[in-house]
Amino acid sequence: MCMANGAYLAEIASPEENNFVAHLVKQNHPTETELWIGGTDTLSEGHWMWTHSETLIDYQNWVVDEPNNKWGQNCLAIQTDGLWDDYWCNKVAHGVCEKRKSEHTDPGIGK
């Protein structure tokens, strides 16, 4: 879904960014309880990484007693209140996509 638009699942790095994403989720998907963001601990249980940048997740905003890896939950979802929960990776849900601003400001016309 994200890749088709040149994007990837969101990687949240701060409380401000988390609040921004939570607001978007609540505004655009008010009836859904969780949407995917780009974290996983599939490679090493309990060591959460961002899937796109392949970096460890520094900022975290987990629901109390999460992540709990209940029956193999290895993917990261954000709730409408901005809290995070680990979920089964095969759960069907919308995702929050992120696309970095291009560093190329010259459109390259005529080159």
C-alpha positions in Angstrom: 0.0 0.0 0.0 2.7 2.6 1.0 5.3 1.3 -1.5 2.9 1.7 -4.4 3.0 5.5 -3.6 6.8 5.7 -3.1 6.3 5.7 0.7 6.7 3.4 3.7 5.0 2.7 7.0 5.6 5.6 9.3 8.5 5.8 11.7 7.7 7.9 14.7 10.7 9.7 16.4 9.2 12.1 19.0 6.1 12.8 21.1 5.2 15.7 18.8 5.3 13.4 15.7 3.3 10.7 17.6 0.6 13.3 18.5 0.5 14.5 14.8 0.1 10.9 13.6 -2.5 10.1 16.3 -4.5 13.2 15.2 -4.4 12.1 11.6 -5.5 8.6 12.5 -8.4 9.8 14.6 -9.4 12.3 11.9 -9.2 10.0 8.9 -10.1 6.6 10.5 -12.3 7.3 13.5 -13.9 3.9 13.6 -10.7 1.9 13.5 -8.9 1.0 16.7 -5.3 0.5 15.3 -3.4 1.3 12.2 0.0 -0.1 11.2 3.2 1.9 11.7 6.6 0.6 10.6 7.9 -1.2 13.6 8.7 -4.9 14.2 10.6 -7.2 16.5 10.5 -10.2 14.1 14.3 -10.4 13.9 14.9 -10.4 17.6 12.1 -10.7 20.1 11.9 -7.5 22.3 14.2 -5.5 20.1 11.9 -3.2 18.2 13.2 -1.8 14.9 11.8 0.4 12.1 11.4 -1.6 9.0 12.3 1.1 6.5 15.4 2.6 8.1 16.4 -0.6 9.9 17.2 1.3 13.1 16.3 0.6 16.7 13.2 2.4 17.9 14.3 5.1 20.4 11.0 6.9 21.1 8.3 4.6 22.3 4.7 5.1 23.4 3.4 1.7 24.4 0.0 0.9 26.0 0.6 -0.2 29.7 1.9 -3.8 29.7 2.8 -3.8 26.0 4.5 -5.0 24.0 3.5 -8.4 25.3 4.2 -10.7 22.3 0.9 -12.4 23.0 1.0 -15.5 20.8 3.7 -14.1 18.5 2.7 -10.4 18.0 5.7 -8.9 16.2 4.3 -5.8 14.3 3.5 -2.3 15.6 0.2 -0.5 15.5 -0.8 2.9 16.7 -4.2 3.4 18.3 -6.4 6.5 17.9 -5.2 7.7 21.3 -1.6 7.6 20.1 -0.6 4.6 22.2 1.2 1.7 20.6 0.4 -2.0 20.7 2.1 -5.1 19.2 -0.1 -7.0 16.9 0.0 -10.1 14.7 1.6 -9.1 11.4 -1.1 -10.8 9.3 -3.9 -8.6 10.8 -5.7 -6.7 8.1 -5.6 -3.0 8.8 -4.9 0.3 7.3 -1.4 1.8 7.7 0.1 5.2 8.2 2.4 6.0 5.3 5.4 8.3 5.4 7.2 9.8 2.5 10.3 11.9 2.9 10.5 15.2 1.1 12.6 14.9 -1.9 16.1 16.5 -1.7 15.9 17.2 -5.5 14.3 20.6 -6.0 15.4 20.8 -9.7 12.8 19.0 -11.8 15.6 18.1 -14.3 13.6 19.3 -17.3 15.6 19.2 -20.5 18.5 17.2 -19.1 
